[in-house]
Structure formats: C-alpha cells, structure tokens
Amino acid sequence: MVIIISGASHTGKTNLAQKLLEKYKYPYLSIDHLKMGLIRSGHTSLTPYSSDEDLTAYLWPIVSEMIKTAIENKQNLIVEGCYVPYDYRDSFNEEYLKNIRCFFLIMSKDYIENHFNDIIKYENIIEQRLNTDITKEDLIVENVNILRKCIEHNIEYILIDDEYNINIKIGDNIV
C-alpha cells in the first residue's frame, strides 16, 4: 500500500506521515527532502522559492516512478508533500491505483481563524521551515483553493474544522 498525503501548507502532512511511520513502520518519503536534495546537489536550476507549479512539474514524474517501484516490489510507502498534482491518477494505470490511497489535508476558514496561533506554534514540530511569514489570509486562500480543486478532481480530503483530530483508516486500523 502506498499512502500519499498532500494538501495545504501547515496542515500537518509531515506530522501525520511521522505518526503513520511510528504506528505501521511504513517508510515515508518527504517530497520536500527530495526537492532539497535535488536543489542542493545542483541537479536542477529550481530553488526552494520556485513556484509550486514548477516544482510539481519537476518532482512529480520522479515521485510517481518511485511509487510505481514500491508497488511493483510489494512494498509499503508513505509519500508526503504539497507537490502532488490534482491529476495524479493520470500517472498510474488501474493496477497501480488499486494500491494507492491519496488524500489531502485541508483546514477550514473557521479553523484557521480560531487556531492560527496554534498553527504557527506547531509549524516546526517535525521539520524546520525555511520561511515562516505565512499569514492567516494566505492560509485561508490556499486551503479554500485546494478544497475547490479536490472537489473538482474527486480527490479524498480530510477537512480540519472544529479541532485538529485526523483519523484515517488503513485496513482495520484507524490512525
């Protein structure tokens, strides 16, 4: 099984991947780590500040082939990061898709407005961010846009609304 966790910035993608790693012992691939490795090694002219569209176009072909390799070898893998295209399914045939669970984490406008200080407080809980000057308004716009895209593309999403409590079911277990 390959689990893809994507979504808006600051929604806890890396934290959830870490919890899944600890519970199920599935390895996880951080698309941000891959991005930084390629940038630091000089294998791309992109930078950490390149547009998400440019980074996705560069990174997703690599990530999708890694996912295929894991499935072909009957290996479990968690992939997390914001560089997952909304048409990710087009990268896989039906046999691969049977082994992939993808969902996006999205915070509601109310959640962001009521918990913005907590969001910022926990932004570096797993990894140190390069840039932490995100505003409440930026987060709201990003989450609204991602929710709209998930609905348009029929992508499973988890809406963080009243409280930050993410439960996903893997097999017979809930995380």
Secondary structure, DSSP 8 states (H G I E B T S, - for coil): -EEEEEESTTS-HHHHHHHHHHHH---EEEHHHHHHHHHHTTS-S--TTS-HHHHHHHHHHHHHHHHHHHHHTT--EEEE-S---TTGGGGS-HHHHTTEEEEEEEE-HHHHHHHHHHHHHTTTSSS--S-----HHHHHHHHHHHHHHHHHTT--EEEE-SS-----EETTEE-
